[in-house]
């Protein structure tokens, strides 16, 4: 039961505090976190499609 509740709470907290998290990373590393997440998603999709192709 805990393996379903804990990830749901973590995702909820990330969504709830997204602006604060984004501002923290922008001030700390001077890069927008949205670009990092977009690049990671594109990379994961590329890997999945590559594996499905072969």
C-alpha positions in Angstrom: 0.0 0.0 0.0 2.8 2.4 0.9 4.4 1.9 -2.6 1.3 3.5 -4.1 0.7 6.3 -1.6 4.3 7.6 -1.3 4.8 8.3 -5.0 1.4 9.9 -5.2 2.3 12.2 -2.4 5.7 13.0 -3.9 4.1 13.9 -7.3 1.5 16.0 -5.6 4.1 18.0 -3.6 6.2 18.5 -6.8 3.1 19.9 -8.6 2.1 22.0 -5.6 5.6 23.6 -5.2 6.7 23.7 -8.8 7.2 27.5 -8.9 9.4 27.5 -5.8 11.4 24.5 -7.2 11.8 26.2 -10.5 12.9 29.5 -9.0 15.4 27.8 -6.7 17.1 26.0 -9.7 17.0 29.2 -11.7 18.8 31.2 -9.0 21.2 28.4 -8.1 22.3 27.3 -11.6 21.0 30.2 -13.9 19.1 27.8 -16.1 15.4 27.1 -16.3 14.4 23.7 -15.1 11.7 23.4 -17.8 14.4 23.1 -20.4 16.1 20.4 -18.5 12.9 18.4 -18.0 12.0 18.8 -21.7 15.4 17.6 -22.8 15.1 14.5 -20.5 11.7 13.7 -21.8 12.9 13.9 -25.4 15.9 11.8 -24.6 13.8 9.1 -22.9 11.3 9.1 -25.8 14.2 8.8 -28.3 15.6 5.8 -26.3 12.2 4.1 -26.2 11.6 4.6 -29.9 15.2 3.4 -30.7 14.6 0.3 -28.7 11.3 -0.3 -30.3 12.8 0.1 -33.8 15.4 -2.7 -33.3 
